[in-house]
Amino acid sequence: MIRGEVRLEKGQLITPNLTLPLPPQLAELPDKELTHPYYWSAFTLVGSPW
């Protein structure tokens, strides 16, 4: 996500390995880059043991 490889585009979740359709409620979201820490910071916190 931080490298811009995961994004929302035309009602789909685009990743380097696959493209997944979003459910109807989320398909209406505008296209988004997910590089902002708002989207990926929780994964970093969960994956980093103190």
mmCIF entry with sequence, helices, sheets and N, C-alpha, C, O atoms, coordinates in Angstrom:
data_MODEL
# 
_entry.id   MODEL 
# 
_entity.id                         1 
_entity.type                       polymer 
_entity.pdbx_number_of_molecules   1 
# 
_entity_poly.entity_id                      1 
_entity_poly.type                           'polypeptide(L)' 
_entity_poly.nstd_linkage                   no 
_entity_poly.nstd_monomer                   no 
_entity_poly.pdbx_seq_one_letter_code       MIRGEVRLEKGQLITPNLTLPLPPQLAELPDKELTHPYYWSAFTLVGSPW 
_entity_poly.pdbx_seq_one_letter_code_can   MIRGEVRLEKGQLITPNLTLPLPPQLAELPDKELTHPYYWSAFTLVGSPW 
_entity_poly.pdbx_strand_id                 A 
# 
loop_
_entity_poly_seq.entity_id 
_entity_poly_seq.num 
_entity_poly_seq.mon_id 
_entity_poly_seq.hetero 
1 1  MET n 
1 2  ILE n 
1 3  ARG n 
1 4  GLY n 
1 5  GLU n 
1 6  VAL n 
1 7  ARG n 
1 8  LEU n 
1 9  GLU n 
1 10 LYS n 
1 11 GLY n 
1 12 GLN n 
1 13 LEU n 
1 14 ILE n 
1 15 THR n 
1 16 PRO n 
1 17 ASN n 
1 18 LEU n 
1 19 THR n 
1 20 LEU n 
1 21 PRO n 
1 22 LEU n 
1 23 PRO n 
1 24 PRO n 
1 25 GLN n 
1 26 LEU n 
1 27 ALA n 
1 28 GLU n 
1 29 LEU n 
1 30 PRO n 
1 31 ASP n 
1 32 LYS n 
1 33 GLU n 
1 34 LEU n 
1 35 THR n 
1 36 HIS n 
1 37 PRO n 
1 38 TYR n 
1 39 TYR n 
1 40 TRP n 
1 41 SER n 
1 42 ALA n 
1 43 PHE n 
1 44 THR n 
1 45 LEU n 
1 46 VAL n 
1 47 GLY n 
1 48 SER n 
1 49 PRO n 
1 50 TRP n 
# 
_struct_asym.id          A 
_struct_asym.entity_id   1 
# 
loop_
_struct_conf.conf_type_id 
_struct_conf.id 
_struct_conf.pdbx_PDB_helix_id 
_struct_conf.beg_label_comp_id 
_struct_conf.beg_label_asym_id 
_struct_conf.beg_label_seq_id 
_struct_conf.pdbx_beg_PDB_ins_code 
_struct_conf.end_label_comp_id 
_struct_conf.end_label_asym_id 
_struct_conf.end_label_seq_id 
_struct_conf.pdbx_end_PDB_ins_code 
_struct_conf.beg_auth_comp_id 
_struct_conf.beg_auth_asym_id 
_struct_conf.beg_auth_seq_id 
_struct_conf.end_auth_comp_id 
_struct_conf.end_auth_asym_id 
_struct_conf.end_auth_seq_id 
_struct_conf.pdbx_PDB_helix_class 
_struct_conf.details 
_struct_conf.pdbx_PDB_helix_length 
HELX_P HELX_P1 AA1 PRO A 24 ? ALA A 27 ? PRO A 24 ALA A 27 1 ? 4  
HELX_P HELX_P2 AA2 PRO A 37 ? GLY A 47 ? PRO A 37 GLY A 47 1 ? 11 
# 
_struct_conf_type.id          HELX_P 
_struct_conf_type.criteria    ? 
_struct_conf_type.reference   ? 
# 
_struct_sheet.id               AA1 
_struct_sheet.type             ? 
_struct_sheet.number_strands   4 
_struct_sheet.details          ? 
# 
loop_
_struct_sheet_order.sheet_id 
_struct_sheet_order.range_id_1 
_struct_sheet_order.range_id_2 
_struct_sheet_order.offset 
_struct_sheet_order.sense 
AA1 1 2 ? anti-parallel 
AA1 2 3 ? anti-parallel 
AA1 3 4 ? anti-parallel 
# 
loop_
_struct_sheet_range.sheet_id 
_struct_sheet_range.id 
_struct_sheet_range.beg_label_comp_id 
_struct_sheet_range.beg_label_asym_id 
_struct_sheet_range.beg_label_seq_id 
_struct_sheet_range.pdbx_beg_PDB_ins_code 
_struct_sheet_range.end_label_comp_id 
_struct_sheet_range.end_label_asym_id 
_struct_sheet_range.end_label_seq_id 
_struct_sheet_range.pdbx_end_PDB_ins_code 
_struct_sheet_range.beg_auth_comp_id 
_struct_sheet_range.beg_auth_asym_id 
_struct_sheet_range.beg_auth_seq_id 
_struct_sheet_range.end_auth_comp_id 
_struct_sheet_range.end_auth_asym_id 
_struct_sheet_range.end_auth_seq_id 
AA1 1 THR A 19 ? PRO A 21 ? THR A 19 PRO A 21 
AA1 2 GLN A 12 ? ILE A 14 ? GLN A 12 ILE A 14 
AA1 3 ARG A 7  ? GLU A 9  ? ARG A 7  GLU A 9  
AA1 4 LYS A 32 ? GLU A 33 ? LYS A 32 GLU A 33 
# 
loop_
_atom_site.group_PDB 
_atom_site.id 
_atom_site.type_symbol 
_atom_site.label_atom_id 
_atom_site.label_alt_id 
_atom_site.label_comp_id 
_atom_site.label_asym_id 
_atom_site.label_entity_id 
_atom_site.label_seq_id 
_atom_site.pdbx_PDB_ins_code 
_atom_site.Cartn_x 
_atom_site.Cartn_y 
_atom_site.Cartn_z 
_atom_site.occupancy 
_atom_site.B_iso_or_equiv 
_atom_site.pdbx_formal_charge 
_atom_site.auth_seq_id 
_atom_site.auth_comp_id 
_atom_site.auth_asym_id 
_atom_site.auth_atom_id 
_atom_site.pdbx_PDB_model_num 
ATOM 1   N N  . MET A 1 1  ? 0.822   -1.191  0.000   1.00 0.00 ? 1  MET A N  1 
ATOM 2   C CA . MET A 1 1  ? 0.000   0.000   0.000   1.00 0.00 ? 1  MET A CA 1 
ATOM 3   C C  . MET A 1 1  ? 0.868   1.259   0.000   1.00 0.00 ? 1  MET A C  1 
ATOM 4   O O  . MET A 1 1  ? 0.570   2.223   -0.705  1.00 0.00 ? 1  MET A O  1 
ATOM 5   N N  . ILE A 1 2  ? 1.923   1.246   0.777   1.00 0.00 ? 2  ILE A N  1 
ATOM 6   C CA . ILE A 1 2  ? 2.759   2.437   0.887   1.00 0.00 ? 2  ILE A CA 1 
ATOM 7   C C  . ILE A 1 2  ? 3.466   2.746   -0.444  1.00 0.00 ? 2  ILE A C  1 
ATOM 8   O O  . ILE A 1 2  ? 3.781   3.903   -0.724  1.00 0.00 ? 2  ILE A O  1 
ATOM 9   N N  . ARG A 1 3  ? 3.711   1.725   -1.250  1.00 0.00 ? 3  ARG A N  1 
ATOM 10  C CA . ARG A 1 3  ? 4.393   1.912   -2.534  1.00 0.00 ? 3  ARG A CA 1 
ATOM 11  C C  . ARG A 1 3  ? 3.428   2.231   -3.677  1.00 0.00 ? 3  ARG A C  1 
ATOM 12  O O  . ARG A 1 3  ? 3.856   2.407   -4.818  1.00 0.00 ? 3  ARG A O  1 
ATOM 13  N N  . GLY A 1 4  ? 2.139   2.305   -3.377  1.00 0.00 ? 4  GLY A N  1 
ATOM 14  C CA . GLY A 1 4  ? 1.162   2.628   -4.409  1.00 0.00 ? 4  GLY A CA 1 
ATOM 15  C C  . GLY A 1 4  ? 0.766   1.451   -5.282  1.00 0.00 ? 4  GLY A C  1 
ATOM 16  O O  . GLY A 1 4  ? 0.212   1.644   -6.364  1.00 0.00 ? 4  GLY A O  1 
ATOM 17  N N  . GLU A 1 5  ? 1.038   0.246   -4.834  1.00 0.00 ? 5  GLU A N  1 
ATOM 18  C CA . GLU A 1 5  ? 0.714   -0.944  -5.626  1.00 0.00 ? 5  GLU A CA 1 
ATOM 19  C C  . GLU A 1 5  ? -0.717  -1.424  -5.403  1.00 0.00 ? 5  GLU A C  1 
ATOM 20  O O  . GLU A 1 5  ? -1.211  -2.263  -6.155  1.00 0.00 ? 5  GLU A O  1 
ATOM 21  N N  . VAL A 1 6  ? -1.387  -0.899  -4.375  1.00 0.00 ? 6  VAL A N  1 
ATOM 22  C CA . VAL A 1 6  ? -2.774  -1.262  -4.078  1.00 0.00 ? 6  VAL A CA 1 
ATOM 23  C C  . VAL A 1 6  ? -3.600  0.008   -4.197  1.00 0.00 ? 6  VAL A C  1 
ATOM 24  O O  . VAL A 1 6  ? -3.252  1.045   -3.631  1.00 0.00 ? 6  VAL A O  1 
ATOM 25  N N  . ARG A 1 7  ? -4.709  -0.084  -4.946  1.00 0.00 ? 7  ARG A N  1 
ATOM 26  C CA . ARG A 1 7  ? -5.529  1.106   -5.146  1.00 0.00 ? 7  ARG A CA 1 
ATOM 27  C C  . ARG A 1 7  ? -6.973  0.707   -5.460  1.00 0.00 ? 7  ARG A C  1 
ATOM 28  O O  . ARG A 1 7  ? -7.253  -0.433  -5.834  1.00 0.00 ? 7  ARG A O  1 
ATOM 29  N N  . LEU A 1 8  ? -7.872  1.663   -5.300  1.00 0.00 ? 8  LEU A N  1 
ATOM 30  C CA . LEU A 1 8  ? -9.263  1.487   -5.705  1.00 0.00 ? 8  LEU A CA 1 
ATOM 31  C C  . LEU A 1 8  ? -9.419  2.164   -7.059  1.00 0.00 ? 8  LEU A C  1 
ATOM 32  O O  . LEU A 1 8  ? -9.047  3.325   -7.233  1.00 0.00 ? 8  LEU A O  1 
ATOM 33  N N  . GLU A 1 9  ? -9.969  1.431   -8.010  1.00 0.00 ? 9  GLU A N  1 
ATOM 34  C CA . GLU A 1 9  ? -10.109 1.988   -9.350  1.00 0.00 ? 9  GLU A CA 1 
ATOM 35  C C  . GLU A 1 9  ? -11.315 1.368   -10.042 1.00 0.00 ? 9  GLU A C  1 
ATOM 36  O O  . GLU A 1 9  ? -11.393 0.148   -10.185 1.00 0.00 ? 9  GLU A O  1 
ATOM 37  N N  . LYS A 1 10 ? -12.243 2.194   -10.467 1.00 0.00 ? 10 LYS A N  1 
ATOM 38  C CA . LYS A 1 10 ? -13.438 1.756   -11.220 1.00 0.00 ? 10 LYS A CA 1 
ATOM 39  C C  . LYS A 1 10 ? -14.202 0.644   -10.508 1.00 0.00 ? 10 LYS A C  1 
ATOM 40  O O  . LYS A 1 10 ? -14.622 -0.326  -11.139 1.00 0.00 ? 10 LYS A O  1 
ATOM 41  N N  . GLY A 1 11 ? -14.383 0.784   -9.191  1.00 0.00 ? 11 GLY A N  1 
ATOM 42  C CA . GLY A 1 11 ? -15.154 -0.200  -8.431  1.00 0.00 ? 11 GLY A CA 1 
ATOM 43  C C  . GLY A 1 11 ? -14.430 -1.499  -8.160  1.00 0.00 ? 11 GLY A C  1 
ATOM 44  O O  . GLY A 1 11 ? -15.061 -2.509  -7.850  1.00 0.00 ? 11 GLY A O  1 
ATOM 45  N N  . GLN A 1 12 ? -13.101 -1.485  -8.274  1.00 0.00 ? 12 GLN A N  1 
ATOM 46  C CA . GLN A 1 12 ? -12.318 -2.691  -8.030  1.00 0.00 ? 12 GLN A CA 1 
ATOM 47  C C  . GLN A 1 12 ? -11.129 -2.374  -7.143  1.00 0.00 ? 12 GLN A C  1 
ATOM 48  O O  . GLN A 1 12 ? -10.622 -1.252  -7.132  1.00 0.00 ? 12 GLN A O  1 
ATOM 49  N N  . LEU A 1 13 ? -10.691 -3.385  -6.396  1.00 0.00 ? 13 LEU A N  1 
ATOM 50  C CA . LEU A 1 13 ? -9.460  -3.287  -5.615  1.00 0.00 ? 13 LEU A CA 1 
ATOM 51  C C  . LEU A 1 13 ? -8.357  -3.883  -6.476  1.00 0.00 ? 13 LEU A C  1 
ATOM 52  O O  . LEU A 1 13 ? -8.394  -5.068  -6.808  1.00 0.00 ? 13 LEU A O  1 
ATOM 53  N N  . ILE A 1 14 ? -7.377  -3.063  -6.837  1.00 0.00 ? 14 ILE A N  1 
ATOM 54  C CA . ILE A 1 14 ? -6.290  -3.478  -7.717  1.00 0.00 ? 14 ILE A CA 1 
ATOM 55  C C  . ILE A 1 14 ? -5.051  -3.738  -6.873  1.00 0.00 ? 14 ILE A C  1 
ATOM 56  O O  . ILE A 1 14 ? -4.625  -2.861  -6.121  1.00 0.00 ? 14 ILE A O  1 
ATOM 57  N N  . THR A 1 15 ? -4.464  -4.928  -6.982  1.00 0.00 ? 15 THR A N  1 
ATOM 58  C CA . THR A 1 15 ? -3.224  -5.284  -6.305  1.00 0.00 ? 15 THR A CA 1 
ATOM 59  C C  . THR A 1 15 ? -2.239  -5.768  -7.374  1.00 0.00 ? 15 THR A C  1 
ATOM 60  O O  . THR A 1 15 ? -2.634  -5.993  -8.519  1.00 0.00 ? 15 THR A O  1 
ATOM 61  N N  . PRO A 1 16 ? -0.965  -5.928  -7.012  1.00 0.00 ? 16 PRO A N  1 
ATOM 62  C CA . PRO A 1 16 ? -0.011  -6.409  -8.018  1.00 0.00 ? 16 PRO A CA 1 
ATOM 63  C C  . PRO A 1 16 ? -0.345  -7.798  -8.567  1.00 0.00 ? 16 PRO A C  1 
ATOM 64  O O  . PRO A 1 16 ? 0.002   -8.112  -9.706  1.00 0.00 ? 16 PRO A O  1 
ATOM 65  N N  . ASN A 1 17 ? -1.011  -8.625  -7.772  1.00 0.00 ? 17 ASN A N  1 
ATOM 66  C CA . ASN A 1 17 ? -1.256  -10.010 -8.178  1.00 0.00 ? 17 ASN A CA 1 
ATOM 67  C C  . ASN A 1 17 ? -2.671  -10.292 -8.670  1.00 0.00 ? 17 ASN A C  1 
ATOM 68  O O  . ASN A 1 17 ? -2.880  -11.240 -9.428  1.00 0.00 ? 17 ASN A O  1 
ATOM 69  N N  . LEU A 1 18 ? -3.650  -9.483  -8.252  1.00 0.00 ? 18 LEU A N  1 
ATOM 70  C CA . LEU A 1 18 ? -5.018  -9.756  -8.663  1.00 0.00 ? 18 LEU A CA 1 
ATOM 71  C C  . LEU A 1 18 ? -5.884  -8.517  -8.591  1.00 0.00 ? 18 LEU A C  1 
ATOM 72  O O  . LEU A 1 18 ? -5.501  -7.499  -8.014  1.00 0.00 ? 18 LEU A O  1 
ATOM 73  N N  . THR A 1 19 ? -7.051  -8.624  -9.184  1.00 0.00 ? 19 THR A N  1 
ATOM 74  C CA . THR A 1 19 ? -8.046  -7.560  -9.175  1.00 0.00 ? 19 THR A CA 1 
ATOM 75  C C  . THR A 1 19 ? -9.332  -8.141  -8.607  1.00 0.00 ? 19 THR A C  1 
ATOM 76  O O  . THR A 1 19 ? -9.833  -9.157  -9.088  1.00 0.00 ? 19 THR A O  1 
ATOM 77  N N  . LEU A 1 20 ? -9.870  -7.475  -7.562  1.00 0.00 ? 20 LEU A N  1 
ATOM 78  C CA . LEU A 1 20 ? -11.074 -7.966  -6.901  1.00 0.00 ? 20 LEU A CA 1 
ATOM 79  C C  . LEU A 1 20 ? -12.204 -6.956  -7.060  1.00 0.00 ? 20 LEU A C  1 
ATOM 80  O O  . LEU A 1 20 ? -11.989 -5.761  -6.856  1.00 0.00 ? 20 LEU A O  1 
ATOM 81  N N  . PRO A 1 21 ? -13.408 -7.413  -7.420  1.00 0.00 ? 21 PRO A N  1 
ATOM 82  C CA . PRO A 1 21 ? -14.538 -6.485  -7.466  1.00 0.00 ? 21 PRO A CA 1 
ATOM 83  C C  . PRO A 1 21 ? -14.958 -6.114  -6.048  1.00 0.00 ? 21 PRO A C  1 
ATOM 84  O O  . PRO A 1 21 ? -14.916 -6.945  -5.141  1.00 0.00 ? 21 PRO A O  1 
ATOM 85  N N  . LEU A 1 22 ? -15.360 -4.871  -5.866  1.00 0.00 ? 22 LEU A N  1 
ATOM 86  C CA . LEU A 1 22 ? -15.834 -4.418  -4.556  1.00 0.00 ? 22 LEU A CA 1 
ATOM 87  C C  . LEU A 1 22 ? -17.324 -4.678  -4.422  1.00 0.00 ? 22 LEU A C  1 
ATOM 88  O O  . LEU A 1 22 ? -18.038 -4.723  -5.424  1.00 0.00 ? 22 LEU A O  1 
ATOM 89  N N  . PRO A 1 23 ? -17.806 -4.852  -3.184  1.00 0.00 ? 23 PRO A N  1 
ATOM 90  C CA . PRO A 1 23 ? -19.256 -5.002  -2.990  1.00 0.00 ? 23 PRO A CA 1 
ATOM 91  C C  . PRO A 1 23 ? -19.967 -3.715  -3.439  1.00 0.00 ? 23 PRO A C  1 
ATOM 92  O O  . PRO A 1 23 ? -19.342 -2.656  -3.490  1.00 0.00 ? 23 PRO A O  1 
ATOM 93  N N  . PRO A 1 24 ? -21.246 -3.794  -3.759  1.00 0.00 ? 24 PRO A N  1 
ATOM 94  C CA . PRO A 1 24 ? -21.975 -2.632  -4.283  1.00 0.00 ? 24 PRO A CA 1 
ATOM 95  C C  . PRO A 1 24 ? -21.855 -1.376  -3.415  1.00 0.00 ? 24 PRO A C  1 
ATOM 96  O O  . PRO A 1 24 ? -21.786 -0.265  -3.942  1.00 0.00 ? 24 PRO A O  1 
ATOM 97  N N  . GLN A 1 25 ? -21.828 -1.546  -2.084  1.00 0.00 ? 25 GLN A N  1 
ATOM 98  C CA . GLN A 1 25 ? -21.737 -0.385  -1.202  1.00 0.00 ? 25 GLN A CA 1 
ATOM 99  C C  . GLN A 1 25 ? -20.404 0.341   -1.369  1.00 0.00 ? 25 GLN A C  1 
ATOM 100 O O  . GLN A 1 25 ? -20.348 1.563   -1.236  1.00 0.00 ? 25 GLN A O  1 
ATOM 101 N N  . LEU A 1 26 ? -19.341 -0.390  -1.658  1.00 0.00 ? 26 LEU A N  1 
ATOM 102 C CA . LEU A 1 26 ? -18.014 0.206   -1.797  1.00 0.00 ? 26 LEU A CA 1 
ATOM 103 C C  . LEU A 1 26 ? -17.668 0.533   -3.244  1.00 0.00 ? 26 LEU A C  1 
ATOM 104 O O  . LEU A 1 26 ? -16.773 1.342   -3.491  1.00 0.00 ? 26 LEU A O  1 
ATOM 105 N N  . ALA A 1 27 ? -18.345 -0.066  -4.190  1.00 0.00 ? 27 ALA A N  1 
ATOM 106 C CA . ALA A 1 27 ? -18.057 0.158   -5.604  1.00 0.00 ? 27 ALA A CA 1 
ATOM 107 C C  . ALA A 1 27 ? -18.320 1.602   -6.018  1.00 0.00 ? 27 ALA A C  1 
ATOM 108 O O  . ALA A 1 27 ? -17.785 2.070   -7.023  1.00 0.00 ? 27 ALA A O  1 
ATOM 109 N N  . GLU A 1 28 ? -19.141 2.304   -5.246  1.00 0.00 ? 28 GLU A N  1 
ATOM 110 C CA . GLU A 1 28 ? -19.472 3.690   -5.568  1.00 0.00 ? 28 GLU A CA 1 
ATOM 111 C C  . GLU A 1 28 ? -18.396 4.676   -5.113  1.00 0.00 ? 28 GLU A C  1 
ATOM 112 O O  . GLU A 1 28 ? -18.478 5.864   -5.424  1.00 0.00 ? 28 GLU A O  1 
ATOM 113 N N  . LEU A 1 29 ? -17.387 4.197   -4.379  1.00 0.00 ? 29 LEU A N  1 
ATOM 114 C CA . LEU A 1 29 ? -16.317 5.080   -3.932  1.00 0.00 ? 29 LEU A CA 1 
ATOM 115 C C  . LEU A 1 29 ? -15.515 5.587   -5.123  1.00 0.00 ? 29 LEU A C  1 
ATOM 116 O O  . LEU A 1 29 ? -15.366 4.886   -6.123  1.00 0.00 ? 29 LEU A O  1 
ATOM 117 N N  . PRO A 1 30 ? -15.001 6.808   -5.010  1.00 0.00 ? 30 PRO A N  1 
ATOM 118 C CA . PRO A 1 30 ? -14.170 7.308   -6.115  1.00 0.00 ? 30 PRO A CA 1 
ATOM 119 C C  . PRO A 1 30 ? -12.825 6.584   -6.153  1.00 0.00 ? 30 PRO A C  1 
ATOM 120 O O  . PRO A 1 30 ? -12.430 5.937   -5.183  1.00 0.00 ? 30 PRO A O  1 
ATOM 121 N N  . ASP A 1 31 ? -12.133 6.701   -7.277  1.00 0.00 ? 31 ASP A N  1 
ATOM 122 C CA . ASP A 1 31 ? -10.798 6.106   -7.399  1.00 0.00 ? 31 ASP A CA 1 
ATOM 123 C C  . ASP A 1 31 ? -9.888  6.708   -6.341  1.00 0.00 ? 31 ASP A C  1 
ATOM 124 O O  . ASP A 1 31 ? -9.926  7.917   -6.108  1.00 0.00 ? 31 ASP A O  1 
ATOM 125 N N  . LYS A 1 32 ? -9.059  5.872   -5.690  1.00 0.00 ? 32 LYS A N  1 
ATOM 126 C CA . LYS A 1 32 ? -8.185  6.342   -4.613  1.00 0.00 ? 32 LYS A CA 1 
ATOM 127 C C  . LYS A 1 32 ? -6.836  5.667   -4.676  1.00 0.00 ? 32 LYS A C  1 
ATOM 128 O O  . LYS A 1 32 ? -6.725  4.480   -4.984  1.00 0.00 ? 32 LYS A O  1 
ATOM 129 N N  . GLU A 1 33 ? -5.818  6.439   -4.380  1.00 0.00 ? 33 GLU A N  1 
ATOM 130 C CA . GLU A 1 33 ? -4.492  5.905   -4.091  1.00 0.00 ? 33 GLU A CA 1 
ATOM 131 C C  . GLU A 1 33 ? -4.489  5.619   -2.592  1.00 0.00 ? 33 GLU A C  1 
ATOM 132 O O  . GLU A 1 33 ? -5.036  6.410   -1.824  1.00 0.00 ? 33 GLU A O  1 
ATOM 133 N N  . LEU A 1 34 ? -3.901  4.533   -2.163  1.00 0.00 ? 34 LEU A N  1 
ATOM 134 C CA . LEU A 1 34 ? -3.919  4.161   -0.746  1.00 0.00 ? 34 LEU A CA 1 
ATOM 135 C C  . LEU A 1 34 ? -2.546  4.329   -0.100  1.00 0.00 ? 34 LEU A C  1 
ATOM 136 O O  . LEU A 1 34 ? -2.195  3.578   0.809   1.00 0.00 ? 34 LEU A O  1 
ATOM 137 N N  . THR A 1 35 ? -1.775  5.299   -0.556  1.00 0.00 ? 35 THR A N  1 
ATOM 138 C CA . THR A 1 35 ? -0.421  5.492   -0.046  1.00 0.00 ? 35 THR A CA 1 
ATOM 139 C C  . THR A 1 35 ? -0.378  6.337   1.225   1.00 0.00 ? 35 THR A C  1 
ATOM 140 O O  . THR A 1 35 ? 0.647   6.351   1.906   1.00 0.00 ? 35 THR A O  1 
ATOM 141 N N  . HIS A 1 36 ? -1.445  7.031   1.559   1.00 0.00 ? 36 HIS A N  1 
ATOM 142 C CA . HIS A 1 36 ? -1.467  7.849   2.781   1.00 0.00 ? 36 HIS A CA 1 
ATOM 143 C C  . HIS A 1 36 ? -1.435  6.934   4.009   1.00 0.00 ? 36 HIS A C  1 
ATOM 144 O O  . HIS A 1 36 ? -2.080  5.885   4.007   1.00 0.00 ? 36 HIS A O  1 
ATOM 145 N N  . PRO A 1 37 ? -0.690  7.317   5.066   1.00 0.00 ? 37 PRO A N  1 
ATOM 146 C CA . PRO A 1 37 ? -0.603  6.485   6.279   1.00 0.00 ? 37 PRO A CA 1 
ATOM 147 C C  . PRO A 1 37 ? -1.959  6.143   6.901   1.00 0.00 ? 37 PRO A C  1 
ATOM 148 O O  . PRO A 1 37 ? -2.064  5.146   7.616   1.00 0.00 ? 37 PRO A O  1 
ATOM 149 N N  . TYR A 1 38 ? -2.971  6.922   6.654   1.00 0.00 ? 38 TYR A N  1 
ATOM 150 C CA . TYR A 1 38 ? -4.305  6.628   7.170   1.00 0.00 ? 38 TYR A CA 1 
ATOM 151 C C  . TYR A 1 38 ? -4.729  5.211   6.785   1.00 0.00 ? 38 TYR A C  1 
ATOM 152 O O  . TYR A 1 38 ? -5.383  4.529   7.574   1.00 0.00 ? 38 TYR A O  1 
ATOM 153 N N  . TYR A 1 39 ? -4.371  4.766   5.598   1.00 0.00 ? 39 TYR A N  1 
ATOM 154 C CA . TYR A 1 39 ? -4.812  3.469   5.086   1.00 0.00 ? 39 TYR A CA 1 
ATOM 155 C C  . TYR A 1 39 ? -3.919  2.313   5.522   1.00 0.00 ? 39 TYR A C  1 
ATOM 156 O O  . TYR A 1 39 ? -4.426  1.210   5.729   1.00 0.00 ? 39 TYR A O  1 
ATOM 157 N N  . TRP A 1 40 ? -2.616  2.517   5.668   1.00 0.00 ? 40 TRP A N  1 
ATOM 158 C CA . TRP A 1 40 ? -1.708  1.388   5.921   1.00 0.00 ? 40 TRP A CA 1 
ATOM 159 C C  . TRP A 1 40 ? -1.093  1.358   7.314   1.00 0.00 ? 40 TRP A C  1 
ATOM 160 O O  . TRP A 1 40 ? -0.483  0.351   7.672   1.00 0.00 ? 40 TRP A O  1 
ATOM 161 N N  . SER A 1 41 ? -1.222  2.407   8.112   1.00 0.00 ? 41 SER A N  1 
ATOM 162 C CA . SER A 1 41 ? -0.540  2.453   9.405   1.00 0.00 ? 41 SER A CA 1 
ATOM 163 C C  . SER A 1 41 ? -1.037  1.378   10.384  1.00 0.00 ? 41 SER A C  1 
ATOM 164 O O  . SER A 1 41 ? -0.250  0.869   11.181  1.00 0.00 ? 41 SER A O  1 
ATOM 165 N N  . ALA A 1 42 ? -2.292  1.037   10.336  1.00 0.00 ? 42 ALA A N  1 
ATOM 166 C CA . ALA A 1 42 ? -2.805  0.000   11.253  1.00 0.00 ? 42 ALA A CA 1 
ATOM 167 C C  . ALA A 1 42 ? -2.142  -1.343  10.977  1.00 0.00 ? 42 ALA A C  1 
ATOM 168 O O  . ALA A 1 42 ? -1.873  -2.100  11.910  1.00 0.00 ? 42 ALA A O  1 
ATOM 169 N N  . PHE A 1 43 ? -1.876  -1.649  9.718   1.00 0.00 ? 43 PHE A N  1 
ATOM 170 C CA . PHE A 1 43 ? -1.195  -2.902  9.384   1.00 0.00 ? 43 PHE A CA 1 
ATOM 171 C C  . PHE A 1 43 ? 0.224   -2.897  9.936   1.00 0.00 ? 43 PHE A C  1 
ATOM 172 O O  . PHE A 1 43 ? 0.721   -3.935  10.373  1.00 0.00 ? 43 PHE A O  1 
ATOM 173 N N  . THR A 1 44 ? 0.874   -1.756  9.920   1.00 0.00 ? 44 THR A N  1 
ATOM 174 C CA . THR A 1 44 ? 2.228   -1.628  10.458  1.00 0.00 ? 44 THR A CA 1 
ATOM 175 C C  . THR A 1 44 ? 2.213   -1.830  11.963  1.00 0.00 ? 44 THR A C  1 
ATOM 176 O O  . THR A 1 44 ? 3.085   -2.516  12.497  1.00 0.00 ? 44 THR A O  1 
ATOM 177 N N  . LEU A 1 45 ? 1.253   -1.253  12.654  1.00 0.00 ? 45 LEU A N  1 
ATOM 178 C CA . LEU A 1 45 ? 1.166   -1.398  14.105  1.00 0.00 ? 45 LEU A CA 1 
ATOM 179 C C  . LEU A 1 45 ? 0.894   -2.840  14.511  1.00 0.00 ? 45 LEU A C  1 
ATOM 180 O O  . LEU A 1 45 ? 1.502   -3.345  15.454  1.00 0.00 ? 45 LEU A O  1 
ATOM 181 N N  . VAL A 1 46 ? 0.003   -3.490  13.821  1.00 0.00 ? 46 VAL A N  1 
ATOM 182 C CA . VAL A 1 46 ? -0.339  -4.872  14.142  1.00 0.00 ? 46 VAL A CA 1 
ATOM 183 C C  . VAL A 1 46 ? 0.837   -5.802  13.861  1.00 0.00 ? 46 VAL A C  1 
ATOM 184 O O  . VAL A 1 46 ? 1.048   -6.764  14.600  1.00 0.00 ? 46 VAL A O  1 
ATOM 185 N N  . GLY A 1 47 ? 1.596   -5.536  12.818  1.00 0.00 ? 47 GLY A N  1 
ATOM 186 C CA . GLY A 1 47 ? 2.691   -6.398  12.427  1.00 0.00 ? 47 GLY A CA 1 
ATOM 187 C C  . GLY A 1 47 ? 4.004   -6.120  13.151  1.00 0.00 ? 47 GLY A C  1 
ATOM 188 O O  . GLY A 1 47 ? 4.969   -6.861  12.965  1.00 0.00 ? 47 GLY A O  1 
ATOM 189 N N  . SER A 1 48 ? 4.065   -5.068  13.975  1.00 0.00 ? 48 SER A N  1 
ATOM 190 C CA . SER A 1 48 ? 5.317   -4.704  14.656  1.00 0.00 ? 48 SER A CA 1 
ATOM 191 C C  . SER A 1 48 ? 5.230   -4.987  16.149  1.00 0.00 ? 48 SER A C  1 
ATOM 192 O O  . SER A 1 48 ? 4.594   -4.224  16.877  1.00 0.00 ? 48 SER A O  1 
ATOM 193 N N  . PRO A 1 49 ? 5.851   -6.062  16.624  1.00 0.00 ? 49 PRO A N  1 
ATOM 194 C CA . PRO A 1 49 ? 5.825   -6.326  18.067  1.00 0.00 ? 49 PRO A CA 1 
ATOM 195 C C  . PRO A 1 49 ? 6.772   -5.386  18.804  1.00 0.00 ? 49 PRO A C  1 
ATOM 196 O O  . PRO A 1 49 ? 7.837   -5.041  18.292  1.00 0.00 ? 49 PRO A O  1 
ATOM 197 N N  . TRP A 1 50 ? 6.379   -4.973  20.006  1.00 0.00 ? 50 TRP A N  1 
ATOM 198 C CA . TRP A 1 50 ? 7.250   -4.096  20.799  1.00 0.00 ? 50 TRP A CA 1 
ATOM 199 C C  . TRP A 1 50 ? 8.071   -4.904  21.726  1.00 0.00 ? 50 TRP A C  1 
ATOM 200 O O  . TRP A 1 50 ? 8.871   -4.354  22.482  1.00 0.00 ? 50 TRP A O  1 
# 
